[in-house]
Amino acid sequence: MDIRKIAIGPDYKGGAMHYIVGQNVLNNQYTIHLIRQDKEDGGIQIWIEQDDEVVLWKRFTNTMPVSIEYNINF
C-alpha cells in the first residue's frame, strides 16, 4: 500500500512532525516524492525530489512513534 502521510512523534496533534507526499520542503527547493516503510526493520524512509533527482532525505527507526495514513483508492 502507498503511504500518503505520516506523523512522527508521540503527540499526533501537539508535537509530532507531519510529512505528506507532494509537500514542499527545504525552502520549497524539494518535494516529498515517496514515504516508504522498510520491510526488513519497519523503519520509515522519506525520499525527496528536485527536477529528475530523487534522494533519501530522512530515515526514522522503528522505535520512533509513527502514525501512518495510507492512500485509499476506490
Buried (B, 14 or more C-beta within 10 A) or exposed (E): EEBBBBBBBEEEEEEBEBBBBEBEBEEEEBBBBBBBBEEEEEBBBBBBBEEEEBEEBBEBEEEEEBEEEEEEEE
